[in-house]
Amino acid sequence: MVIPDKSKTFDHPRPLTKVSHMLDDYINETTMSDPTHIEDFTYGVDWKEFSPDSDLENEQKERDELAAKYHQKLNDDGEINIHFHTFESRTGLKLIETGNKKSIWPGQIQVVELIEDFPEPDRMGFLIVAQVRKRLRYRTRTLLNKKGLRQNARKF
């Protein structure tokens, strides 16, 4: 996973997203079609970094217009691409650790390596290399589904 580090992006003024919030979004299947993060993003970013060519006298108006644009894009296209959450490497690792402990996902995620200041040349994020170990029950169900045998097998 390559994840933007809030301290190295236009997200730096925004509060760090709590792990509990991210897990709630995961459990509730929050997707790129969810409008609840638009205002946090639009009014939280460092406007000079996010939109360097903007007229600072009209910053509020431009933020308002961007928020309206994102809401309209959701209505038209069904999804937007913004930084829904803010991360630092420690919260990325904490998210994985907490999800594993609470059995949030179907298996365990084992962090193999953390690389800070990634990718080259801008170094605005970090890389988490991980191995996913799914539970046997989940792997078996997936295999049966792929083979078209699930409907004939007893429920797992």
Backbone as CSV, one residue per row, in Angstrom:
resi,resn,N_x,N_y,N_z,CA_x,CA_y,CA_z,C_x,C_y,C_z
1,MET,0.841,-1.163,0.000,0.000,0.000,0.000,0.892,1.234,0.000
2,VAL,0.644,2.140,-0.911,1.296,3.436,-0.896,0.262,4.426,-0.357
3,ILE,0.615,5.078,0.734,-0.333,5.934,1.439,0.275,7.324,1.600
4,PRO,-0.488,8.385,1.261,0.052,9.740,1.452,0.218,10.064,2.933
5,ASP,1.351,10.638,3.281,1.632,11.066,4.644,1.118,12.496,4.800
6,LYS,0.176,12.688,5.691,-0.476,14.000,5.825,0.516,15.121,6.075
7,SER,1.604,14.839,6.767,2.566,15.890,7.088,3.370,16.340,5.871
8,LYS,3.285,15.580,4.775,4.070,15.890,3.577,3.202,16.270,2.385
9,THR,1.911,16.500,2.636,0.982,16.833,1.552,0.155,18.050,1.945
10,PHE,-0.742,18.440,1.065,-1.668,19.541,1.354,-2.635,19.189,2.474
11,ASP,-2.609,17.947,2.953,-3.470,17.510,4.065,-2.933,17.917,5.432
12,HIS,-1.724,18.481,5.505,-1.080,18.688,6.806,-1.905,19.476,7.822
13,PRO,-2.792,20.425,7.449,-3.587,21.095,8.490,-4.745,20.246,9.022
14,ARG,-5.126,19.226,8.282,-6.279,18.407,8.687,-5.908,17.545,9.888
15,PRO,-6.874,17.273,10.746,-6.579,16.374,11.878,-6.297,14.958,11.381
16,LEU,-5.474,14.263,12.112,-5.170,12.875,11.799,-6.430,12.040,12.003
17,THR,-6.771,11.228,11.022,-7.971,10.397,11.129,-7.742,9.298,12.162
18,LYS,-8.687,9.134,13.054,-8.582,8.104,14.082,-8.766,6.723,13.454
19,VAL,-8.057,5.750,13.983,-8.158,4.375,13.503,-9.597,3.883,13.639
20,SER,-10.260,4.227,14.720,-11.644,3.789,14.920,-12.551,4.309,13.801
21,HIS,-12.316,5.528,13.345,-13.104,6.099,12.244,-12.878,5.301,10.955
22,MET,-11.615,4.984,10.672,-11.312,4.224,9.452,-11.930,2.826,9.508
23,LEU,-11.871,2.199,10.670,-12.467,0.867,10.802,-13.985,0.929,10.685
24,ASP,-14.594,1.976,11.234,-16.042,2.153,11.069,-16.391,2.301,9.593
25,ASP,-15.612,3.103,8.870,-15.853,3.264,7.431,-15.715,1.925,6.711
26,TYR,-14.726,1.121,7.096,-14.523,-0.193,6.471,-15.717,-1.107,6.764
27,ILE,-16.113,-1.169,8.013,-17.237,-2.035,8.419,-18.528,-1.600,7.741
28,ASN,-18.721,-0.280,7.612,-19.937,0.253,6.993,-19.851,0.325,5.473
29,GLU,-18.756,-0.205,4.922,-18.538,-0.261,3.470,-18.618,1.126,2.826
30,THR,-18.016,2.101,3.496,-17.943,3.449,2.947,-17.060,3.414,1.700
31,THR,-17.553,3.973,0.621,-16.836,3.930,-0.650,-16.570,5.328,-1.173
32,MET,-16.021,5.401,-2.371,-15.743,6.685,-3.012,-17.026,7.389,-3.425
33,SER,-18.165,6.797,-3.120,-19.443,7.439,-3.421,-20.083,8.050,-2.169
34,ASP,-19.339,8.106,-1.082,-19.866,8.633,0.171,-19.548,10.120,0.300
35,PRO,-20.544,10.952,0.568,-20.315,12.407,0.623,-19.821,12.928,1.973
36,THR,-19.727,12.085,2.991,-19.468,12.590,4.345,-18.080,13.181,4.543
37,HIS,-17.142,12.929,3.645,-15.782,13.432,3.823,-15.476,14.664,2.964
38,ILE,-16.428,15.100,2.168,-16.172,16.204,1.231,-15.794,17.489,1.967
39,GLU,-16.583,17.891,2.935,-16.308,19.153,3.626,-15.008,19.081,4.422
40,ASP,-14.761,17.961,5.075,-13.508,17.794,5.814,-12.319,17.995,4.882
41,PHE,-12.390,17.413,3.710,-11.306,17.550,2.739,-11.236,18.976,2.191
42,THR,-12.331,19.448,1.645,-12.346,20.733,0.934,-11.949,21.907,1.831
43,TYR,-12.457,21.922,3.059,-12.188,23.058,3.940,-10.990,22.822,4.860
44,GLY,-10.410,21.622,4.788,-9.294,21.306,5.676,-7.920,21.385,5.051
45,VAL,-7.821,21.218,3.725,-6.503,21.188,3.091,-5.840,22.562,3.101
46,ASP,-4.529,22.563,2.962,-3.770,23.802,2.811,-4.031,24.307,1.401
47,TRP,-4.836,25.348,1.303,-5.315,25.804,-0.001,-4.174,26.274,-0.906
48,LYS,-3.157,26.901,-0.311,-2.020,27.376,-1.112,-1.290,26.205,-1.769
49,GLU,-1.224,25.070,-1.090,-0.576,23.886,-1.672,-1.523,23.140,-2.607
50,PHE,-2.782,23.032,-2.211,-3.750,22.274,-3.007,-4.057,22.978,-4.326
51,SER,-4.215,24.280,-4.279,-4.592,25.051,-5.457,-3.685,26.286,-5.566
52,PRO,-2.409,26.067,-5.928,-1.436,27.167,-5.880,-1.726,28.341,-6.806
53,ASP,-2.506,28.124,-7.854,-2.815,29.209,-8.792,-4.068,29.992,-8.408
54,SER,-4.653,29.650,-7.288,-5.888,30.315,-6.858,-5.630,31.728,-6.366
55,ASP,-6.665,32.517,-6.456,-6.657,33.875,-5.922,-7.031,33.773,-4.444
56,LEU,-6.099,34.080,-3.558,-6.339,33.907,-2.131,-7.469,34.783,-1.601
57,GLU,-7.769,35.884,-2.296,-8.890,36.728,-1.871,-10.225,36.017,-2.053
58,ASN,-10.263,35.070,-2.971,-11.496,34.324,-3.251,-11.436,32.890,-2.722
59,GLU,-10.538,32.644,-1.771,-10.334,31.274,-1.280,-11.628,30.628,-0.791
60,GLN,-12.390,31.320,0.037,-13.620,30.737,0.578,-14.590,30.388,-0.541
61,LYS,-14.740,31.292,-1.493,-15.634,31.054,-2.629,-15.167,29.841,-3.432
62,GLU,-13.858,29.729,-3.641,-13.317,28.598,-4.402,-13.504,27.286,-3.643
63,ARG,-13.332,27.313,-2.339,-13.571,26.098,-1.537,-15.050,25.700,-1.629
64,ASP,-15.934,26.691,-1.506,-17.372,26.415,-1.616,-17.713,25.802,-2.976
65,GLU,-17.132,26.370,-4.023,-17.379,25.866,-5.379,-16.837,24.441,-5.549
66,LEU,-15.672,24.170,-4.951,-15.108,22.819,-5.052,-15.982,21.805,-4.314
67,ALA,-16.448,22.172,-3.132,-17.337,21.263,-2.387,-18.597,20.988,-3.196
68,ALA,-19.183,22.026,-3.785,-20.384,21.844,-4.617,-20.063,20.965,-5.835
69,LYS,-18.890,21.163,-6.413,-18.472,20.359,-7.570,-18.359,18.876,-7.195
70,TYR,-17.760,18.600,-6.031,-17.635,17.200,-5.586,-19.019,16.578,-5.344
71,HIS,-19.908,17.324,-4.723,-21.261,16.802,-4.498,-21.962,16.545,-5.838
72,GLN,-21.797,17.440,-6.786,-22.402,17.252,-8.112,-21.795,16.049,-8.822
73,LYS,-20.484,15.891,-8.698,-19.811,14.747,-9.324,-20.343,13.429,-8.747
74,LEU,-20.595,13.406,-7.455,-21.192,12.207,-6.853,-22.554,11.919,-7.464
75,ASN,-23.347,12.961,-7.630,-24.671,12.778,-8.231,-24.578,12.301,-9.673
76,ASP,-23.609,12.826,-10.426,-23.483,12.497,-11.845,-22.758,11.177,-12.096
77,ASP,-21.618,11.001,-11.415,-20.746,9.856,-11.704,-20.779,8.770,-10.641
78,GLY,-21.227,9.102,-9.450,-21.318,8.103,-8.391,-20.078,7.947,-7.541
79,GLU,-18.983,8.669,-7.857,-17.809,8.580,-6.998,-16.892,9.785,-7.200
80,ILE,-16.076,10.016,-6.178,-15.073,11.076,-6.225,-13.747,10.499,-5.760
81,ASN,-12.670,11.175,-6.102,-11.346,10.731,-5.708,-10.681,11.845,-4.903
82,ILE,-10.809,11.747,-3.585,-10.191,12.708,-2.671,-9.490,11.918,-1.574
83,HIS,-8.727,12.612,-0.752,-8.142,11.976,0.432,-9.220,11.940,1.519
84,PHE,-9.907,10.822,1.628,-10.975,10.682,2.616,-10.407,10.728,4.029
85,HIS,-9.232,10.153,4.216,-8.618,10.065,5.533,-7.202,10.628,5.478
86,THR,-6.681,10.961,6.647,-5.295,11.412,6.750,-4.505,10.380,7.544
87,PHE,-3.278,10.160,7.102,-2.444,9.120,7.693,-1.067,9.642,8.037
88,GLU,-0.471,8.990,8.989,0.965,8.968,9.218,1.306,7.491,9.268
89,SER,2.562,7.146,9.090,2.906,5.724,9.024,2.473,4.974,10.286
90,ARG,2.577,5.623,11.430,2.191,4.926,12.672,0.695,4.604,12.686
91,THR,-0.149,5.466,12.085,-1.581,5.160,12.070,-1.896,4.099,11.027
92,GLY,-1.116,4.058,9.947,-1.285,2.975,8.977,-1.006,1.628,9.621
93,LEU,0.075,1.570,10.390,0.422,0.334,11.095,-0.601,0.010,12.180
94,LYS,-1.064,1.038,12.890,-2.065,0.836,13.952,-3.382,0.332,13.363
95,LEU,-3.745,0.818,12.191,-4.962,0.353,11.528,-4.873,-1.146,11.254
96,ILE,-3.769,-1.589,10.717,-3.585,-3.016,10.431,-3.595,-3.825,11.719
97,GLU,-2.853,-3.369,12.711,-2.778,-4.070,13.996,-4.151,-4.199,14.650
98,THR,-4.910,-3.114,14.684,-6.230,-3.123,15.314,-7.200,-4.011,14.533
99,GLY,-7.178,-3.905,13.208,-8.041,-4.755,12.393,-7.753,-6.226,12.595
100,ASN,-6.480,-6.565,12.732,-6.100,-7.956,12.997,-6.622,-8.413,14.357
101,LYS,-6.408,-7.589,15.394,-6.819,-7.952,16.758,-8.325,-8.129,16.869
102,LYS,-9.073,-7.282,16.166,-10.532,-7.329,16.249,-11.152,-8.237,15.183
103,SER,-10.314,-8.924,14.409,-10.790,-9.813,13.329,-11.769,-9.092,12.406
104,ILE,-11.418,-7.875,12.020,-12.273,-7.069,11.152,-12.325,-7.653,9.744
105,TRP,-11.183,-8.118,9.250,-11.139,-8.673,7.891,-10.949,-10.176,7.956
106,PRO,-11.192,-10.846,6.824,-11.161,-12.322,6.826,-9.740,-12.889,6.791
107,GLY,-8.998,-12.665,7.839,-7.635,-13.172,7.924,-6.762,-12.213,8.704
108,GLN,-5.472,-12.339,8.503,-4.491,-11.494,9.171,-3.621,-10.803,8.131
109,ILE,-3.286,-9.560,8.400,-2.366,-8.825,7.545,-1.055,-8.724,8.314
110,GLN,0.002,-9.257,7.723,1.315,-9.229,8.351,2.178,-8.206,7.625
111,VAL,2.616,-7.189,8.353,3.474,-6.164,7.763,4.862,-6.759,7.581
112,VAL,5.346,-6.717,6.346,6.664,-7.232,6.012,7.698,-6.110,6.087
113,GLU,7.293,-4.925,5.608,8.241,-3.814,5.588,7.482,-2.488,5.543
114,LEU,8.062,-1.483,6.170,7.568,-0.113,6.105,8.686,0.735,5.522
115,ILE,8.370,1.457,4.461,9.352,2.348,3.850,8.802,3.771,3.925
116,GLU,9.489,4.609,4.671,9.101,6.018,4.800,9.578,6.779,3.563
117,ASP,9.064,7.987,3.388,9.492,8.880,2.302,9.423,8.175,0.951
118,PHE,8.258,7.741,0.584,8.030,6.969,-0.629,6.885,7.615,-1.393
119,PRO,6.825,7.584,-2.691,7.793,7.056,-3.649,8.751,8.155,-4.103
120,GLU,9.763,7.741,-4.780,10.706,8.682,-5.394,10.004,9.346,-6.566
121,PRO,10.218,10.537,-6.945,11.135,11.492,-6.335,10.462,12.396,-5.307
122,ASP,9.123,12.408,-5.223,8.452,13.394,-4.360,8.392,13.010,-2.891
123,ARG,8.461,11.723,-2.563,8.538,11.240,-1.174,7.429,11.798,-0.283
124,MET,6.201,11.803,-0.800,5.080,12.393,-0.065,4.262,11.361,0.713
125,GLY,4.736,10.129,0.737,3.968,9.108,1.422,4.858,8.065,2.043
126,PHE,4.267,6.919,2.262,5.016,5.781,2.784,4.449,4.516,2.159
127,LEU,5.250,3.481,2.179,4.882,2.195,1.597,4.804,1.160,2.700
128,ILE,3.693,0.449,2.751,3.576,-0.703,3.642,3.502,-1.937,2.755
129,VAL,4.492,-2.782,2.891,4.499,-4.067,2.191,3.938,-5.081,3.179
130,ALA,2.896,-5.776,2.768,2.232,-6.688,3.698,1.866,-7.992,3.003
131,GLN,1.698,-9.003,3.813,1.242,-10.298,3.333,-0.101,-10.577,4.002
132,VAL,-1.066,-10.967,3.185,-2.392,-11.268,3.698,-2.519,-12.777,3.859
133,ARG,-2.898,-13.178,5.020,-3.126,-14.598,5.301,-4.600,-14.765,5.636
134,LYS,-5.349,-15.260,4.643,-6.790,-15.440,4.838,-7.049,-16.744,5.577
135,ARG,-8.119,-16.757,6.330,-8.515,-17.961,7.044,-8.895,-19.057,6.052
136,LEU,-8.663,-20.303,6.427,-8.953,-21.439,5.567,-10.411,-21.431,5.126
137,ARG,-11.297,-21.121,6.018,-12.727,-21.088,5.703,-13.021,-20.110,4.560
138,TYR,-12.424,-18.937,4.626,-12.624,-17.913,3.602,-12.001,-18.354,2.276
139,ARG,-10.787,-18.907,2.342,-10.118,-19.365,1.113,-10.914,-20.476,0.447
140,THR,-11.458,-21.396,1.247,-12.251,-22.499,0.690,-13.515,-21.976,0.026
141,ARG,-14.199,-21.063,0.685,-15.419,-20.478,0.126,-15.111,-19.769,-1.208
142,THR,-14.030,-19.019,-1.240,-13.636,-18.313,-2.462,-13.324,-19.303,-3.580
143,LEU,-12.608,-20.345,-3.268,-12.267,-21.359,-4.274,-13.526,-22.031,-4.815
144,LEU,-14.446,-22.387,-3.935,-15.690,-23.017,-4.386,-16.500,-22.073,-5.272
145,ASN,-16.526,-20.806,-4.920,-17.232,-19.823,-5.747,-16.612,-19.731,-7.130
146,LYS,-15.287,-19.696,-7.191,-14.591,-19.611,-8.484,-14.865,-20.832,-9.352
147,LYS,-14.971,-21.979,-8.727,-15.200,-23.234,-9.459,-16.679,-23.465,-9.759
148,GLY,-17.533,-22.580,-9.265,-18.961,-22.741,-9.485,-19.574,-23.851,-8.653
149,LEU,-18.894,-24.241,-7.592,-19.362,-25.351,-6.760,-20.062,-24.894,-5.485
150,ARG,-20.048,-23.629,-5.222,-20.567,-23.128,-3.948,-22.022,-23.516,-3.728
151,GLN,-22.849,-23.414,-4.770,-24.269,-23.692,-4.580,-24.525,-25.172,-4.247
152,ASN,-23.573,-26.052,-4.619,-23.746,-27.475,-4.334,-23.078,-27.917,-3.041
153,ALA,-22.246,-27.065,-2.485,-21.527,-27.423,-1.258,-22.323,-26.944,-0.049
154,ARG,-22.103,-27.610,1.066,-22.769,-27.128,2.266,-22.146,-25.806,2.664
155,LYS,-22.919,-24.998,3.351,-22.456,-23.648,3.688,-21.249,-23.722,4.621
156,PHE,-20.311,-22.844,4.342,-19.119,-22.735,5.191,-19.330,-21.639,6.197
